[in-house]
Amino acid sequence: MKIKSPHLVVPGKKVSLQKIDAAQTGKLKSEADAQTYLQRHRKDLDRLQEVLYAGGEHGVLVVLQGMDTAGKDGTIRHIFSGINPQGCDVTAFKVPTPLEAKHDFLWRCHNAVPPRGMIGIFNRSHYEDVLSPRVHGLMDKKTAHAHMEQINRFEEMLTENGIAILKFFLHISEAEQKRRLQARIDDNSKHWKLSAADFAERKFWPQYQDCYEDILQRTSKKHAPWFVIPSDNKWYRNVAISEILVETMKSMKLRYPKATVDVSQLTL
């Protein structure tokens, strides 16, 4: 899968999140400019998703990862609001249940992979299993790297079976996360989003950044690339991700299936 994007993590290349400006907006100068592009991408995505669904030859898996408040929910809401809900599934991965914990770490994720004809979105994903446990000292580097190799083989198998995989790391600055958390504190209607864990995990910001850099370097592959999306500006995040998604689906050469009846013989 060949994708041209300034946000692509080149396979094998070392990643330094500190050197990537989370507030950059590329060629876009304002939110108003971004809305024009986003509306166009939504229309394209609606059309492409219909052909994907009708053809049933390919599926698309979108993986969203990022620090707390990075905007995973907002990305889903703003980009995918215009497509047919019948052709899109969203799965949110939280702490494994007792049953899930008894299985291999990919079991619950494999069960949620979209079938051909569908777009599937992972709000957090199988990468959580090589992230939080490692940050908190519950998994050593050797085990984490072994799991990452298993993930690479898992994703390769999916692509060989017709599933295109796009992985997005929503990159926000520590200062922006603080602003977003404070905004939730100040807005009564946002209190339901607050979690004690969000504030506790902020203390581990450097460790999370280190682990994400390792993940991005080791698991961005030609068949399943990672993109580091600057996300301090939500409007740029939405355009950057939707553009990559649309261009990828265009490159898949999707087509409608052949008619099963002779249309010329149909009358009403």
C-alpha positions, -999 to 999 in steps of 0.1 A, spaced: 0 0 0 17 32 -12 5 63 6 21 98 2 17 118 34 40 140 55 27 122 85 37 87 75 60 68 98 86 54 74 90 17 82 120 11 105 127 48 109 133 61 144 106 83 157 110 113 180 76 127 190 93 157 207 105 168 173 71 167 157 51 199 162 17 188 175 2 222 166 13 223 129 -14 227 103 4 222 70 -11 241 41 -43 250 61 -43 284 77 -76 284 95 -105 262 107 -127 278 79 -102 265 53 -103 231 69 -141 228 68 -140 231 30 -116 202 27 -135 181 53 -168 185 36 -152 173 3 -136 143 21 -169 134 37 -186 133 3 -158 112 -12 -159 89 18 -197 84 15 -193 74 -21 -164 52 -16 -179 34 14 -210 26 -7 -188 9 -34 -168 -9 -6 -200 -22 9 -216 -32 -24 -185 -49 -37 -177 -69 -6 -141 -76 -18 -122 -55 7 -125 -41 42 -109 -12 59 -96 -11 95 -89 23 111 -68 22 143 -69 53 165 -44 56 194 -34 86 214 -30 100 249 -61 108 269 -81 137 254 -62 133 221 -95 132 203 -103 97 193 -141 101 198 -141 135 181 -123 120 151 -149 93 147 -178 118 151 -165 144 126 -151 122 99 -176 93 97 -208 112 104 -219 112 68 -215 76 59 -241 48 60 -241 34 96 -248 -1 82 -213 -1 66 -193 11 97 -185 -5 130 -168 11 160 -151 -10 187 -138 6 219 -112 -14 238 -110 -10 276 -94 -30 303 -97 -67 293 -126 -86 309 -118 -118 329 -127 -139 299 -106 -118 275 -76 -120 299 -77 -158 297 -72 -157 260 -42 -145 239 -40 -107 238 -51 -106 201 -82 -127 206 -107 -99 214 -93 -77 186 -94 -104 160 -131 -109 168 -138 -72 161 -119 -70 127 -143 -57 101 -156 -82 75 -150 -74 38 -174 -47 27 -171 -28 60 -151 0 76 -141 -9 111 -128 16 136 -108 6 167 -110 33 194 -78 22 212 -67 -13 200 -44 -43 203 -16 -17 209 -29 -11 244 -15 -45 253 20 -34 246 16 1 260 0 5 295 15 -27 310 49 -17 298 46 19 312 36 5 346 63 -21 347 40 -51 342 57 -61 310 94 -61 302 109 -48 269 116 -84 256 80 -95 260 67 -62 245 89 -66 214 78 -102 210 41 -91 212 48 -64 186 62 -90 162 30 -110 167 10 -79 159 30 -74 127 22 -110 116 -14 -106 126 -18 -74 106 0 -89 76 -24 -118 77 -54 -94 77 -41 -75 47 -35 -108 28 -72 -114 34 -84 -82 19 -84 -58 49 -66 -25 44 -51 -12 77 -45 25 85 -31 34 120 -33 69 134 -15 82 164 -32 114 175 -3 135 186 -10 162 212 13 182 234 13 179 271 2 215 274 -28 209 251 -38 179 272 -38 201 303 -60 227 285 -85 200 275 -87 185 309 -92 219 325 -119 227 299 -137 195 311 -134 206 347 -148 240 339 -178 227 318 -205 209 338 -218 191 307 -183 175 303 -179 162 338 -191 128 327 -159 125 306 -136 130 336 -118 100 351 -94 98 379 -72 76 357 -68 105 332 -51 126 359 -31 97 373 -18 87 339 -5 123 332 23 116 356 36 89 332 37 112 301 74 107 294 71 69 297 41 68 274 59 89 248 89 66 249 67 35 245 47 50 217 80 59 198 91 23 201 57 10 189 56 34 159 91 24 149 86 -13 152 51 -17 138 48 8 110 49 -15 80 42 -11 43 11 -32 47 -1 -15 79 15 20 82 13 44 111 7 81 107 16 106 134 -12 132 131 -6 166 147 -38 170 168 -35 201 190 -58 217 164 -88 194 160 -98 208 127 -64 199 112 -65 164 127 -99 157 110 -87 169 76 -54 151 77 -69 117 87 -99 120 63 -75 128 34 -54 97 40 -85 76 43 -100 89 11 -68 86 -9 -63 50 4 -97 39 -6 -94 55 -40 -62 35 -46 -80 3 -38 -98 4 -71 -131 -4 -56 -159 -14 -79 -196 -23 -78 -204 -60 -84 -218 -71 -117 -256 -71 -119 -272 -105 -113 -301 -98 -137 -304 -85 -172 -315 -50 -166 -325 -45 -202 -352 -71 -197 -368 -55 -166 -401 -37 -168 -425 -22 -143 
